[in-house]
Amino acid sequence: MSQQKVFTLSEVSQHKSRTDCWFIINGRVLNVTKFLEEHPGGEEVLIEAAGKDATKDFKDIGHSKAAHNLLLKYQVGILQGYNFQNEDVSSKYDPAGNKESKTKEMTAFVIKEEGLTKYAAFLEFFIPLLVAVSFFGYRFLTREALV
């Protein structure tokens, strides 16, 4: 890390446009200008974080191992005063899966209300059918006789 260029937060904050987009993640200063169009979440997300420390936002999203590996690709330096605690992105997030990631996984579950779904399906089918039959019945009964 001693060979990396050291930037201050004020230096990074000057790079916050579409043509010059930098931010900080885990003490690493990243120039993601060339990555703006490729970002799956859209360039607006990156531009919103430009010139700032985006570590919390990056962690909250729960990025893939590939995204963590891109940190090294776009790194241009480190933040002044940041203490790296033996965290090596390439070893922590090995794309070959040789080492386990230490990130927490989030689980989710879906609540299904069985009784309501059958009733809702019945209503979704028969109410439009009832409206259509009523409309055509009314038109049939109120039409004028052809002379």
Protein Blocks (a to p, Z undefined) as FASTA:
>chain_A
ZZpccddfklmmmmccfklccddeehiacdfklmmmmpmnbjklmmmmgoiafklmmmmn
opafklmmmmmmmpgbdcehiacehiafklmmcfklmaccfbdcddddddddfklmmmmm
mmmmmmmmmmmmmmmmmmmmmpccdZZ
